[in-house]
Structures are given as C-alpha cells and as structure tokens.
Amino acid sequence: MIVDFIFDVASPNTYLAHKIIPGIEERTGAKFNYVPCLLGGIHKLSNNQPPFIAYADCKNKSDYQMLEIDRFVKQHGLTNYKFNSHFPPTTIQIQRGAIAAKELNIFEDYFECVIKAMWENDKNISDIEVLKEVLKDSNLDVESIINIVTSQDCKDKLIKNTDDAVNKGCFGVPTFFYDDQIFFGKDHLYQLEQYINSSK
C-alpha cells in the first residue's frame, strides 16, 4: 500500500502533515512515498494561487488560517513548529536537492534536515549558501547533492514530477494519491486513513 505524498517544503502544511504521517503508517501499514514537486509550478499549471495571495484582501480568512494551524499544532503536540520569518521561500534548489537525495539514498536524512531548518529553526534556506551550511551541519554530502542539483537531468525530473502531479489532479500541497483517489491538505489525512483501512 503506497501513498504518493506530493510535497514542497515551502508549505507549512507539508511539515505538519509529515509529522503525523508516521502514526498513519503504523496504524494502516501503508507507506508514504515522498514526491518532490515545485509548488509554484503546481499553482501555475492548475491556475491556482497561494493562500497569501488569494486571500490577501480577506483578513478574516488569513487570520483563520493561522488560527487553524495553531490548533493543529496544539492538537498534535508539535511544539517545535515555528512559522518561518523568511516566508514565502523560493524552494527550487531545495526540491531539486530532494531529488538528488533520493538518488543518493539519503532522502530521509535530507528531508528531516531541510524541513526542520525551514519550519523549526527559521533558516533562510532559499539562500543556496545557507542551504549548503545547513546540509553540512547535518553531515550530508553537500558536494554530491549540489552536483546533481545543477544537472539538467535533475531539473527535468522536478519538472516531470510537477507536471505528473497536476495531470493527476493536484492543485496544491500537501496532496496525497492512493488507489486513484486524491486527498488534499493535512486536514483530510483522516479521510485518507479511513479509505486505506476500508480498502484492505
């Protein structure tokens, strides 16, 4: 049972979903396959807008979104979460790095490193030099990662991942695909879990 998890570390909801996925895997026996995509590309291809733009003129909606995140954080005891002061980030290098990390079989270590840097440690990892330093501090092979990140093959893979996600129905992140079904957002993970259990 494989669930494709369409993600971009640009979204705080990617972090929040990631934190509760292990529990779902344990309860259902499903395995989440993390698929790096580019959120900006998803929005452009699907004619969607990020919430901070779409609701810029609706203060109540923007305020509610922050309240909803705060409730989620408290519900799941995610006390290390901190909204990044450098938001919104540019994550194209980070997402290419995720593809590189998969090729190098260090994806889990890489993802934990960048997601914590972004949503716990308030790092400006849009800056490639900051990203390199964060990776170095986690004892990751920065040179090997960057060599892949700058390759055309890596660039093409990120584009393909993004195109494929939108073609399947994705319009934002986090999005989950399982058994030809789509589930969007951290708040619908309970529906995904119910669906997995009912389809066993």
Summary of the structure (lengths in Angstrom):
residues: 200
radius of gyration: 16.5
end to end distance: 9.0
largest distance: 46.6
contacts: 610
relative contact order: 0.20
helix: 59%
strand: 10%
